[in-house]
Amino acid sequence: MVNAGFEKRILFGSDNMVWPQSIGVAIDNINDAPFLSPSQKRDILFNNAARFLRLSKEQIQQMHE
């Protein structure tokens, strides 16, 4: 998906109720992916969802506090 130019459309989903312990593993896999830039990792893990949800700069700032 990234190679096809869709990195701004990929959202990380954490709604896994069957194996909730796998969420951390999934995040680690994204963070450890050598083919993703730091910017792409941030987009997948947060920025794309924030944009999709139309969060304000103030709401985003509150999350980072």
N, C-alpha and C positions, 0 to 999 in steps of 0.2 A: 504494500500500500504506500509506503514511504517512497519507494523508487518510482511509483506511478504519479507522485506529486500530491498525495492525499494526506500528508502529515498534519495539515491544519484541520482535518476532519475526524481524526482518530481520537476517541474518548476512552479513558480508562474506566472500566466498570467494576465496582466493588460490591455488587449485590449478590455475591456468592454465599448462599445460606447453607449449602450442603457441606462445603469444606471451607469455612471462614479462615482457617489457618493458611490457606493457599493464597490469600490476598497479599500477604507480605512476600511470599515467593514470587508472585507475579510482578510486584513493584521492583523487587531485586532484579528480576530478569530484564525489565525495561532499563533500569539504571546501569546494569552491567552490559547492555547491548553495545558492542563496539561499533556497529554500523549506524548508530544514532548519535547525533550531535547533542551537546548539553541543551541547546535551545529546543531541539525536537523532543527530547525527554520531558522538558518542562511543559511543552505544548500538550503532549499526550497525557501527562499526569495532572495538569491543572488548567493551563491557559485556554485550551480548546473548550473545555467544559464551562469555564467562566464566560467565555465569549458566547457560547451556545445559550447559556442561562441569562445572558445580558446583565451580568453583575456590574455594578457601578465601581468606579475606582475606590470609593469609600468602603464598599463591601469587601472588595479584594484586600484592601489595607487591613481591615479588621481581622481577616483570616490569617494574615501574616504576623500579627502582633502576638 
